[in-house]
Amino acid sequence: MSVARAVQVVGVPMDLGANRRGVDMGPSAIRYAGLHRRLERLGVTVRDRGNLKVADRAEGLTRGPGVHEDESFARARHRAHHVEEIVRVMSELAAQVEAIERAGDLPIVLGGDHSIAMGTLAGLRRAGRRPGVIWIDAHGDINTPRSTPSGNVHGMPLAVAVGLAEDPFPDELRGTVDGASCVLLATRSVDAEERDNIRRAGVTAITMADIDRLGMAAAMEKAITVASTGQGIHLSLDIDAIDPDDAPGVGTPVRGGLTYREAQLAMEMLAASGKLRSIEVAEVNPILDRENRTAQLAVELIASALGQTIL
């Protein structure tokens, strides 16, 4: 049985947070892989809000006229590439997600790079809900503009959401979730300062090594228990959490990830919990994919999270 009667889909065709092009095509690839048809077969009513407008980096992104910034803000902005346009899009996404949440439907946000999580979580918070989060990702995504080695914003959204990152991110995007209700699952590539940030935020980390020892079922039980301390569970799924053999179409692949069945089990357990209330899927890159396999996998995982079972 599905955990949602109605969903609303928003696409965010953005690759500004990453250093490789292509994830801006992710929403189209996931739709093309049959998302709507798959969910409708589960008895879910699907409304698609289309894609947000995102400027291309080739358009020469600049700061808007008349915006004043002090020296510290300017330094922070320099360490967060394309942050002005990313923040603008996240504000629009937050408004869309807030409207979906207030309508009582389940938001499904399709990325795009993982920066989208800032807008999704801000929208849920604006609607009055501070969810627990299961963040399934090969990477920590909890760098700040001070700690980032790359300046890529898709490595910062969890830090923004738990309130560790400050300028140049505005107040409306910060502190939207409690780190104690957040779980990083399937991580296997974490920067040195991210380790400290995970501890400072009180985020529970369940690495691939932990999954090897515990097994996927026990790891997911722990994740659901922690995230259940929030107001419903938000699933933030970066497809690079899946091993590149099963998900080749991602910009930052890391070997040794979740198998196809481990990922499916995680989604099935989340559906069975009855606590899932919002979803985002990030980092599908069709340019690097093989015959849209990764987008098809994304569709299968979303369907499993919404109640599709083997029998």
Number of C-alpha atoms within 10 A of each C-alpha: 12 19 20 22 17 18 24 23 25 23 27 27 24 33 30 25 26 24 16 13 17 22 30 25 21 31 29 21 23 25 19 15 20 14 20 20 14 16 25 14 11 19 13 19 15 19 14 13 12 13 18 16 12 16 16 14 14 6 7 8 13 11 11 9 6 6 6 10 11 7 9 11 15 13 15 20 19 14 21 25 20 22 24 17 21 24 20 12 21 25 19 16 26 25 19 22 29 23 18 23 23 15 12 14 21 23 25 23 26 30 30 29 32 30 31 32 30 29 29 30 32 28 29 27 21 19 18 13 19 23 26 29 33 26 27 26 25 29 24 26 27 30 31 28 27 15 17 20 14 14 24 22 29 27 26 27 27 34 25 28 24 26 19 21 25 18 18 20 20 12 13 18 28 22 22 25 25 20 25 17 25 29 25 24 26 29 26 18 16 16 17 12 15 22 14 13 22 24 12 12 18 16 21 20 19 20 22 22 13 16 19 12 11 13 13 20 14 13 20 23 14 15 25 24 14 20 27 21 17 20 18 17 26 26 24 23 25 22 32 29 28 28 19 20 15 16 28 23 27 28 22 17 19 17 14 17 24 29 16 15 10 17 21 20 19 23 25 21 17 24 24 18 16 16 17 27 24 26 24 25 29 29 32 36 30 25 16 17 16 12 11 21 19 30 32 18 21 24 24 20 22 24 24 25 27 28 22 21 17 6 3
